[in-house]
Amino acid sequence: MKRVVIQSIKNPPSHKGVFFRALHFVEGDVFSYRGLPLMAVFVARGGARFYNLAQSKDMDLGWVKLFAVRLPENWEGSYYDYVRMNDLPGFKDFALDGKAVILGTERTYKRFLVVSEEVWENSWEEVKQYLLKKGYASVEKPQLGKVSITLGGCPEFEVVVDEQVYKAYDFFLFRNGNPNSPIGVNWDSPQFSTLAIRPTPTTSPKAYVERFMSLAEKVVQKGFALSVAGDTYPLGANMRIGSPDKNTVQVLQDGVENFIEVLEDFIGRVLLPTSGRARGSSPVAYELIRGGWEYRTPPSSFYADLEMVRIVYKLTKGLVKTLLKKGEISYETLRNGKVKKEEYYRFLTAWEAEYFLSFPQKWMRGKIIPFVPVGNAPRVLFRFMFLWGLDAVLIRELKDLPVKRPIRLVFYTLEEHMGDYFAIPTATEEWRLKGKPPHPTYVDGIIPEVWIGIPYRFAEREKMPEGLLKEFISWVREYLAHWTY
């Protein structure tokens, strides 16, 4: 039985009539900042030392020592990646005439205050006024009223036009806006590649789906399709949880790691395997945002099924509200860390639980069409890695192939020394490449890829003769007939 507990707002730490989100008296070493809420306060007694800080050098201030992080020997990434992944704080500024320092993180924008014990004890009124002014403390004890949470999101999608995937930034329609536009480029994505849809938050899972669809339909009406495959660009569902009540927001943000731990067990472990090839390693699990936080582990895959979107948000709402109201939650897990099916029945109907848990298997078996279900999603997609304008001809001739599930045809250029041969098994002997092609012909995935090599001569130098082009198209059709989709 696993038990997760969040710090209750009912008993916040206090000092001389002032209430804090977190208050710690430190006289030794501090190595970890995990679980600290926004605006935590440390009172540093003589000799206190803070390690693993995101700063360029060590600092000895006399009353406290601040030590820069040392990367582990086995760490293969960059300094920035390590700091961001671990959300490490670093020195930001001095306060209280140099007798206090502000530490801050870059990923979740947390701020912590470290105060000299001497100032804390001897200049309490001055310290108190600073704490109240800057929001590190309050004179009123926080009260958690009726629990109300909002459901929002910033899901990412691959933009598909004419059966090809493009960067969202390539289109003025999507880049002409601000980072909070309902429809626009996700400015945090690599090369501004993905499109983000940001429905107005609501309290109802059903209403969230309706608001999302009203925006998605506007995109599709402009001639775009929204792919959730994630094989070209990494895609995240980026679920946003918040509240109109400031005290509820405080609990959500102060206990964010506990909330995320529960969501990872119930949702993240189930949906993460449906990420596309482009996503790579596990993403950062969450980001603090204004009014709450953003849960980032799940991929956008489940947006291919609107019933799944409703169920995922219903499950999330139930888990978060349970933690908010009770301050803790207990549930049984299996040896692999996943939650037992019966535990889902506390938040979903038996049918909904089965529907949710079966989604990854349906995804892996190709039973899910990896597009937002608006309009007619393309079944044959293309990627071209050569010139000479063959793309329009090949798309016209091959886009309507009678495949049962989506497939991507990747046309690439063979090296010049390989001669005038095609890397496709169904080519006639005089045109078929001898030996092993430089790239596997078939790459499995939610959208399988068939790679076809074009001779350097026809990809880079001259136009392919009309008769040979027709023959080449027939080879592609014949080859695809061998696959059962």
LUMVEX-669378 format. One record per residue (C-alpha): residue in one letter; x, y, z. Coordinates in nm, 2 decimals, padded with zeros to 4 digits. Layout:
REM residues N
ATOM   residu       xx       yy       zz
ATOM        a        X        Y        Z
...
This chain:
REM residues 485
ATOM   residu       xx       yy       zz
ATOM        m    00.00    00.00    00.00
ATOM        k    00.14    00.34   -00.11
ATOM        r    00.06    00.65    00.09
ATOM        v    00.12    01.01   -00.04
ATOM        v    00.07    01.30    00.20
ATOM        i    00.07    01.68    00.13
ATOM        q    00.14    01.95    00.39
ATOM        s   -00.20    02.07    00.51
ATOM        i   -00.28    02.44    00.50
ATOM        k   -00.46    02.38    00.83
ATOM        n   -00.14    02.39    01.03
ATOM        p    00.11    02.62    00.86
ATOM        p    00.44    02.70    01.04
ATOM        s    00.43    03.03    01.23
ATOM        h    00.66    03.26    01.43
ATOM        k    00.55    03.54    01.66
ATOM        g    00.21    03.56    01.50
ATOM        v    00.33    03.54    01.14
ATOM        f    00.24    03.25    00.92
ATOM        f    00.48    03.09    00.66
ATOM        r    00.45    02.85    00.37
ATOM        a    00.77    02.68    00.50
ATOM        l    01.01    02.79    00.78
ATOM        h    01.34    02.60    00.85
ATOM        f    01.61    02.68    01.11
ATOM        v    01.94    02.55    00.97
ATOM        e    02.27    02.52    01.14
ATOM        g    02.44    02.24    00.94
ATOM        d    02.44    02.13    00.57
ATOM        v    02.16    02.16    00.32
ATOM        f    02.20    01.94    00.01
ATOM        s    01.84    01.90   -00.12
ATOM        y    01.57    02.15   -00.21
ATOM        r    01.32    01.89   -00.33
ATOM        g    00.97    01.94   -00.21
ATOM        l    01.02    02.30   -00.09
ATOM        p    00.73    02.53   -00.16
ATOM        l    00.75    02.87   -00.33
ATOM        m    00.87    03.14   -00.09
ATOM        a    01.02    02.91    00.17
ATOM        v    01.23    03.08    00.44
ATOM        f    01.55    02.95    00.60
ATOM        v    01.70    03.10    00.91
ATOM        a    02.08    03.03    00.89
ATOM        r    02.26    02.98    01.22
ATOM        g    02.63    03.02    01.24
ATOM        g    02.82    02.79    01.00
ATOM        a    02.52    02.69    00.78
ATOM        r    02.62    02.56    00.44
ATOM        f    02.40    02.53    00.13
ATOM        y    02.53    02.29   -00.14
ATOM        n    02.42    02.21   -00.50
ATOM        l    02.34    02.56   -00.60
ATOM        a    02.31    02.67   -00.96
ATOM        q    02.58    02.94   -00.96
ATOM        s    02.92    02.99   -01.12
ATOM        k    03.12    03.00   -00.79
ATOM        d    03.12    02.94   -00.42
ATOM        m    03.03    03.23   -00.19
ATOM        d    03.14    03.27    00.17
ATOM        l    02.93    03.55    00.33
ATOM        g    03.06    03.49    00.68
ATOM        w    02.72    03.40    00.83
ATOM        v    02.64    03.15    00.55
ATOM        k    02.83    02.96    00.28
ATOM        l    02.68    02.89   -00.06
ATOM        f    02.85    02.62   -00.27
ATOM        a    02.81    02.58   -00.65
ATOM        v    02.68    02.24   -00.78
ATOM        r    02.94    01.99   -00.89
ATOM        l    02.82    01.77   -01.18
ATOM        p    02.83    01.39   -01.13
ATOM        e    03.11    01.22   -01.31
ATOM        n    02.87    01.00   -01.50
ATOM        w    02.65    01.29   -01.62
ATOM        e    02.66    01.31   -02.00
ATOM        g    02.44    01.62   -02.05
ATOM        s    02.51    01.99   -02.02
ATOM        y    02.53    02.19   -01.70
ATOM        y    02.21    02.37   -01.79
ATOM        d    02.02    02.04   -01.85
ATOM        y    02.14    01.91   -01.51
ATOM        v    02.03    02.23   -01.32
ATOM        r    01.70    02.24   -01.50
ATOM        m    01.62    01.87   -01.46
ATOM        n    01.68    01.89   -01.08
ATOM        d    01.53    02.24   -01.05
ATOM        l    01.83    02.36   -00.85
ATOM        p    01.82    02.71   -00.69
ATOM        g    02.10    02.96   -00.72
ATOM        f    02.20    03.30   -00.58
ATOM        k    01.98    03.58   -00.72
ATOM        d    02.02    03.88   -00.49
ATOM        f    02.10    04.02   -00.15
ATOM        a    01.83    04.15    00.09
ATOM        l    01.81    04.32    00.43
ATOM        d    02.14    04.50    00.38
ATOM        g    02.33    04.19    00.30
ATOM        k    02.21    03.98    00.59
ATOM        a    01.98    03.78    00.37
ATOM        v    02.01    03.62    00.03
ATOM        i    01.74    03.53   -00.22
ATOM        l    01.78    03.19   -00.40
ATOM        g    01.57    03.10   -00.70
ATOM        t    01.51    02.83   -00.96
ATOM        e    01.48    02.88   -01.33
ATOM        r    01.24    02.60   -01.42
ATOM        t    00.97    02.65   -01.16
ATOM        y    01.06    03.01   -01.07
ATOM        k    01.06    02.93   -00.70
ATOM        r    01.21    03.19   -00.46
ATOM        f    01.36    03.11   -00.12
ATOM        l    01.49    03.35    00.14
ATOM        v    01.79    03.27    00.36
ATOM        v    01.82    03.50    00.66
ATOM        s    02.10    03.54    00.91
ATOM        e    01.99    03.43    01.26
ATOM        e    02.14    03.74    01.41
ATOM        v    01.91    03.97    01.20
ATOM        w    01.62    03.74    01.26
ATOM        e    01.66    03.77    01.64
ATOM        n    01.78    04.13    01.68
ATOM        s    01.59    04.30    01.40
ATOM        w    01.26    04.11    01.39
ATOM        e    01.04    04.40    01.32
ATOM        e    01.24    04.50    01.01
ATOM        v    01.26    04.13    00.90
ATOM        k    00.88    04.09    00.96
ATOM        q    00.79    04.39    00.74
ATOM        y    01.02    04.26    00.46
ATOM        l    00.86    03.92    00.48
ATOM        l    00.51    04.05    00.46
ATOM        k    00.59    04.30    00.19
ATOM        k    00.76    04.04   -00.04
ATOM        g    00.50    03.76    00.03
ATOM        y    00.72    03.52    00.23
ATOM        a    00.47    03.54    00.52
ATOM        s    00.12    03.66    00.61
ATOM        v   -00.05    03.78    00.93
ATOM        e   -00.36    03.59    00.86
ATOM        k   -00.38    03.21    00.88
ATOM        p   -00.46    03.07    00.54
ATOM        q   -00.80    02.91    00.51
ATOM        l   -00.88    02.65    00.25
ATOM        g   -01.25    02.70    00.16
ATOM        k   -01.45    02.51   -00.09
ATOM        v   -01.22    02.31   -00.31
ATOM        s   -01.25    02.42   -00.68
ATOM        i   -01.00    02.33   -00.94
ATOM        t   -00.97    02.44   -01.30
ATOM        l   -00.88    02.22   -01.59
ATOM        g   -00.68    02.36   -01.88
ATOM        g   -00.41    02.25   -02.12
ATOM        c   -00.15    02.35   -02.38
ATOM        p   -00.13    02.03   -02.58
ATOM        e    00.12    02.02   -02.87
ATOM        f    00.06    01.89   -03.23
ATOM        e    00.25    01.83   -03.55
ATOM        v    00.11    02.04   -03.83
ATOM        v    00.03    01.84   -04.15
ATOM        v   -00.04    02.00   -04.48
ATOM        d   -00.06    01.82   -04.81
ATOM        e    00.04    01.49   -04.64
ATOM        q    00.37    01.64   -04.50
ATOM        v    00.47    01.75   -04.15
ATOM        y    00.58    02.12   -04.12
ATOM        k    00.71    02.34   -03.84
ATOM        a    00.42    02.54   -03.69
ATOM        y    00.65    02.85   -03.72
ATOM        d    00.65    02.81   -04.10
ATOM        f    00.29    02.95   -04.10
ATOM        f    00.22    03.32   -04.03
ATOM        l   -00.12    03.22   -03.90
ATOM        f    00.04    03.04   -03.61
ATOM        r    00.34    03.26   -03.53
ATOM        n    00.14    03.58   -03.54
ATOM        g    00.04    03.59   -03.17
ATOM        n    00.17    03.59   -02.82
ATOM        p    00.27    03.28   -02.61
ATOM        n   -00.08    03.27   -02.46
ATOM        s   -00.28    03.28   -02.78
ATOM        p   -00.55    03.01   -02.79
ATOM        i   -00.39    02.88   -03.11
ATOM        g   -00.03    02.93   -03.19
ATOM        v    00.33    02.82   -03.20
ATOM        n    00.46    02.65   -02.88
ATOM        w    00.75    02.88   -02.83
ATOM        d    00.92    02.63   -02.59
ATOM        s    00.93    02.36   -02.86
ATOM        p    01.25    02.28   -03.05
ATOM        q    01.28    02.53   -03.35
ATOM        f    00.93    02.64   -03.27
ATOM        s    00.81    02.32   -03.44
ATOM        t    00.49    02.23   -03.27
ATOM        l    00.14    02.39   -03.26
ATOM        a   -00.02    02.45   -02.92
ATOM        i   -00.39    02.47   -02.86
ATOM        r   -00.48    02.64   -02.53
ATOM        p   -00.85    02.61   -02.43
ATOM        t   -00.98    02.85   -02.17
ATOM        p   -00.97    02.66   -01.83
ATOM        t   -01.30    02.52   -01.70
ATOM        t   -01.41    02.30   -01.41
ATOM        s   -01.57    02.03   -01.62
ATOM        p   -01.38    01.76   -01.82
ATOM        k   -01.66    01.75   -02.08
ATOM        a   -01.65    02.13   -02.12
ATOM        y   -01.27    02.12   -02.16
ATOM        v   -01.31    01.87   -02.45
ATOM        e   -01.58    02.10   -02.61
ATOM        r   -01.35    02.40   -02.58
ATOM        f   -01.06    02.22   -02.72
ATOM        m   -01.26    02.09   -03.02
ATOM        s   -01.39    02.44   -03.10
ATOM        l   -01.03    02.56   -03.14
ATOM        a   -00.91    02.24   -03.32
ATOM        e   -01.20    02.28   -03.58
ATOM        k   -01.08    02.63   -03.66
ATOM        v   -00.73    02.49   -03.74
ATOM        v   -00.87    02.21   -03.96
ATOM        q   -01.10    02.45   -04.15
ATOM        k   -00.78    02.64   -04.26
ATOM        g   -00.66    02.32   -04.44
ATOM        f   -00.44    02.17   -04.16
ATOM        a   -00.44    01.83   -04.00
ATOM        l   -00.33    01.78   -03.64
ATOM        s   -00.10    01.48   -03.58
ATOM        v   -00.04    01.33   -03.24
ATOM        a    00.22    01.08   -03.36
ATOM        g    00.52    01.26   -03.23
ATOM        d    00.76    01.09   -03.46
ATOM        t    00.89    01.41   -03.62
ATOM        y    00.87    01.65   -03.33
ATOM        p    00.83    01.58   -02.95
ATOM        l    00.47    01.63   -02.83
ATOM        g    00.34    01.68   -02.48
ATOM        a   -00.02    01.71   -02.35
ATOM        n    00.08    01.97   -02.09
ATOM        m   -00.22    01.95   -01.86
ATOM        r   -00.28    02.27   -01.66
ATOM        i   -00.43    02.24   -01.32
ATOM        g   -00.52    02.55   -01.11
ATOM        s   -00.78    02.72   -00.90
ATOM        p   -00.96    03.05   -00.87
ATOM        d   -00.89    03.04   -00.49
ATOM        k   -00.55    03.17   -00.39
ATOM        n   -00.52    02.95   -00.09
ATOM        t   -00.60    02.64   -00.30
ATOM        v   -00.33    02.76   -00.55
ATOM        q   -00.09    02.78   -00.26
ATOM        v   -00.15    02.42   -00.16
ATOM        l   -00.13    02.30   -00.52
ATOM        q    00.20    02.47   -00.57
ATOM        d    00.35    02.40   -00.23
ATOM        g    00.26    02.03   -00.26
ATOM        v    00.32    02.00   -00.64
ATOM        e    00.57    01.72   -00.62
ATOM        n    00.32    01.51   -00.42
ATOM        f    00.04    01.58   -00.66
ATOM        i    00.27    01.49   -00.95
ATOM        e    00.38    01.17   -00.78
ATOM        v    00.02    01.05   -00.77
ATOM        l   -00.05    01.16   -01.13
ATOM        e    00.27    00.98   -01.25
ATOM        d    00.15    00.65   -01.08
ATOM        f   -00.21    00.67   -01.22
ATOM        i   -00.16    00.84   -01.55
ATOM        g    00.20    00.90   -01.65
ATOM        r    00.32    00.54   -01.63
ATOM        v    00.03    00.43   -01.84
ATOM        l    00.05    00.69   -02.12
ATOM        l    00.42    00.76   -02.15
ATOM        p    00.48    00.45   -02.37
ATOM        t    00.26    00.61   -02.63
ATOM        s    00.51    00.89   -02.69
ATOM        g    00.65    00.92   -03.04
ATOM        r    01.01    00.85   -03.15
ATOM        a    01.10    01.22   -03.14
ATOM        r    01.04    01.26   -02.76
ATOM        g    01.35    01.06   -02.65
ATOM        s    01.40    01.04   -02.27
ATOM        s    01.13    01.12   -02.01
ATOM        p    01.03    01.48   -02.01
ATOM        v    01.04    01.72   -01.71
ATOM        a    00.73    01.61   -01.51
ATOM        y    00.59    01.95   -01.43
ATOM        e    00.63    02.33   -01.44
ATOM        l    00.48    02.58   -01.20
ATOM        i    00.26    02.84   -01.38
ATOM        r    00.06    03.13   -01.27
ATOM        g   -00.24    03.00   -01.07
ATOM        g   -00.12    02.64   -01.05
ATOM        w    00.10    02.40   -01.24
ATOM        e    00.14    02.22   -01.57
ATOM        y    00.17    01.84   -01.57
ATOM        r    00.40    01.75   -01.86
ATOM        t    00.47    01.38   -01.86
ATOM        p    00.18    01.25   -02.08
ATOM        p    00.23    01.28   -02.45
ATOM        s   -00.04    01.42   -02.68
ATOM        s   -00.13    01.08   -02.81
ATOM        f   -00.47    01.05   -02.63
ATOM        y   -00.60    01.36   -02.81
ATOM        a   -00.66    01.11   -03.10
ATOM        d   -00.96    00.99   -02.90
ATOM        l   -01.18    01.26   -02.75
ATOM        e   -01.33    01.01   -02.50
ATOM        m   -00.98    00.95   -02.37
ATOM        v   -00.93    01.32   -02.32
ATOM        r   -01.25    01.34   -02.11
ATOM        i   -01.15    01.04   -01.91
ATOM        v   -00.79    01.16   -01.85
ATOM        y   -00.92    01.49   -01.72
ATOM        k   -01.19    01.33   -01.51
ATOM        l   -00.93    01.10   -01.35
ATOM        t   -00.69    01.40   -01.29
ATOM        k   -00.96    01.61   -01.13
ATOM        g   -01.06    01.32   -00.90
ATOM        l   -00.71    01.26   -00.78
ATOM        v   -00.62    01.62   -00.73
ATOM        k   -00.94    01.70   -00.54
ATOM        t   -00.90    01.39   -00.32
ATOM        l   -00.55    01.51   -00.22
ATOM        l   -00.67    01.87   -00.16
ATOM        k   -00.96    01.77    00.06
ATOM        k   -00.81    01.49    00.26
ATOM        g   -00.44    01.59    00.25
ATOM        e   -00.34    01.23    00.17
ATOM        i   -00.42    00.94   -00.05
ATOM        s   -00.34    00.57   -00.03
ATOM        y   -00.35    00.31   -00.30
ATOM        e   -00.21   -00.03   -00.40
ATOM        t    00.05   -00.07   -00.67
ATOM        l    00.19   -00.37   -00.86
ATOM        r    00.55   -00.47   -00.87
ATOM        n    00.62   -00.27   -01.18
ATOM        g    00.50    00.05   -01.00
ATOM        k    00.16    00.07   -01.18
ATOM        v   -00.16    00.12   -00.99
ATOM        k   -00.39   -00.18   -00.95
ATOM        k   -00.69   -00.16   -01.18
ATOM        e   -00.94   -00.17   -00.89
ATOM        e   -00.80    00.16   -00.75
ATOM        y   -00.92    00.34   -01.06
ATOM        y   -01.28    00.25   -00.98
ATOM        r   -01.26    00.52   -00.70
ATOM        f   -01.24    00.79   -00.96
ATOM        l   -01.38    00.63   -01.28
ATOM        t   -01.66    00.39   -01.38
ATOM        a   -01.54    00.03   -01.45
ATOM        w   -01.60    00.10   -01.83
ATOM        e   -01.40    00.42   -01.82
ATOM        a   -01.11    00.26   -01.63
ATOM        e   -01.09   -00.03   -01.88
ATOM        y   -01.11    00.22   -02.17
ATOM        f   -00.82    00.42   -02.02
ATOM        l   -00.60    00.13   -01.94
ATOM        s   -00.65   -00.04   -02.28
ATOM        f   -00.54    00.27   -02.48
ATOM        p   -00.17    00.19   -02.49
ATOM        q   -00.23   -00.15   -02.63
ATOM        k   -00.46   -00.02   -02.90
ATOM        w   -00.20    00.25   -02.98
ATOM        m    00.08    00.00   -03.01
ATOM        r   -00.13   -00.23   -03.23
ATOM        g   -00.21    00.06   -03.47
ATOM        k   -00.58    00.07   -03.38
ATOM        i   -00.56    00.44   -03.31
ATOM        i   -00.55    00.69   -03.60
ATOM        p   -00.29    00.93   -03.47
ATOM        f   -00.47    01.25   -03.56
ATOM        v   -00.72    01.48   -03.38
ATOM        p   -01.05    01.34   -03.50
ATOM        v   -01.16    01.65   -03.70
ATOM        g   -01.21    01.63   -04.07
ATOM        n   -01.05    01.37   -04.29
ATOM        a   -00.70    01.28   -04.16
ATOM        p   -00.45    01.17   -04.42
ATOM        r   -00.36    00.80   -04.43
ATOM        v   -00.05    00.83   -04.64
ATOM        l    00.21    01.09   -04.53
ATOM        f    00.53    01.19   -04.70
ATOM        r    00.88    01.31   -04.62
ATOM        f    01.12    01.41   -04.90
ATOM        m    01.49    01.43   -04.86
ATOM        f    01.58    01.54   -05.22
ATOM        l    01.51    01.81   -05.48
ATOM        w    01.39    01.83   -05.85
ATOM        g    01.02    01.87   -05.77
ATOM        l    00.92    01.50   -05.75
ATOM        d    00.72    01.56   -05.44
ATOM        a    00.40    01.70   -05.61
ATOM        v    00.39    01.40   -05.85
ATOM        l    00.45    01.14   -05.59
ATOM        i    00.19    01.29   -05.35
ATOM        r   -00.07    01.30   -05.63
ATOM        e   -00.01    00.94   -05.73
ATOM        l    00.03    00.78   -05.39
ATOM        k   -00.17    00.98   -05.14
ATOM        d   -00.49    00.77   -05.19
ATOM        l   -00.34    00.43   -05.15
ATOM        p   -00.59    00.20   -04.98
ATOM        v   -00.40    00.15   -04.65
ATOM        k   -00.59    00.05   -04.33
ATOM        r   -00.37    00.26   -04.10
ATOM        p   -00.15    00.56   -04.16
ATOM        i    00.19    00.51   -04.31
ATOM        r    00.48    00.75   -04.40
ATOM        l    00.67    00.72   -04.72
ATOM        v    01.03    00.86   -04.68
ATOM        f    01.21    00.93   -05.01
ATOM        y    01.59    00.99   -04.96
ATOM        t    01.89    01.04   -05.18
ATOM        l    02.14    00.76   -05.23
ATOM        e    02.51    00.85   -05.25
ATOM        e    02.65    00.92   -05.60
ATOM        h    02.89    00.63   -05.60
ATOM        m    02.59    00.38   -05.57
ATOM        g    02.50    00.45   -05.93
ATOM        d    02.17    00.48   -06.10
ATOM        y    01.98    00.23   -05.88
ATOM        f    01.68    00.25   -05.65
ATOM        a    01.67    00.12   -05.30
ATOM        i    01.33   -00.06   -05.31
ATOM        p    01.30   -00.44   -05.33
ATOM        t    01.03   -00.44   -05.60
ATOM        a    01.24   -00.25   -05.86
ATOM        t    01.33   -00.45   -06.17
ATOM        e    01.67   -00.61   -06.15
ATOM        e    01.83   -00.36   -06.38
ATOM        w    01.73   -00.07   -06.15
ATOM        r    01.74   -00.24   -05.81
ATOM        l    02.03   -00.15   -05.58
ATOM        k    02.27   -00.43   -05.52
ATOM        g    02.35   -00.52   -05.16
ATOM        k    02.22   -00.37   -04.84
ATOM        p    02.06   -00.03   -04.86
ATOM        p    02.20    00.25   -04.64
ATOM        h    01.88    00.28   -04.44
ATOM        p    01.63    00.01   -04.33
ATOM        t    01.34   -00.01   -04.57
ATOM        y    01.08   -00.04   -04.29
ATOM        v    01.08    00.14   -03.96
ATOM        d    00.80    00.04   -03.72
ATOM        g    00.61    00.29   -03.51
ATOM        i    00.26    00.44   -03.45
ATOM        i    00.30    00.57   -03.81
ATOM        p    00.53    00.31   -03.97
ATOM        e    00.78    00.44   -04.22
ATOM        v    00.88    00.29   -04.56
ATOM        w    01.22    00.43   -04.67
ATOM        i    01.29    00.44   -05.05
ATOM        g    01.62    00.55   -05.19
ATOM        i    01.64    00.76   -05.51
ATOM        p    01.95    00.76   -05.73
ATOM        y    02.17    01.07   -05.68
ATOM        r    02.14    01.15   -06.05
ATOM        f    01.76    01.19   -06.04
ATOM        a    01.75    01.35   -05.69
ATOM        e    02.02    01.62   -05.74
ATOM        r    02.11    01.65   -06.11
ATOM        e    01.83    01.59   -06.36
ATOM        k    01.47    01.52   -06.40
ATOM        m    01.36    01.16   -06.40
ATOM        p    01.23    01.05   -06.74
ATOM        e    00.85    01.03   -06.76
ATOM        g    00.85    00.65   -06.84
ATOM        l    01.09    00.57   -06.56
ATOM        l    00.89    00.78   -06.31
ATOM        k    00.57    00.58   -06.40
ATOM        e    00.76    00.26   -06.35
ATOM        f    00.90    00.38   -06.02
ATOM        i    00.55    00.47   -05.89
ATOM        s    00.44    00.11   -05.99
ATOM        w    00.73   -00.03   -05.78
ATOM        v    00.62    00.17   -05.48
ATOM        r    00.26    00.05   -05.51
ATOM        e    00.37   -00.31   -05.56
ATOM        y    00.60   -00.29   -05.26
ATOM        l    00.33   -00.15   -05.03
ATOM        a    00.09   -00.42   -05.13
ATOM        h    00.32   -00.67   -04.94
ATOM        w    00.24   -00.50   -04.61
ATOM        t   -00.08   -00.56   -04.42
ATOM        y   -00.18   -00.23   -04.24
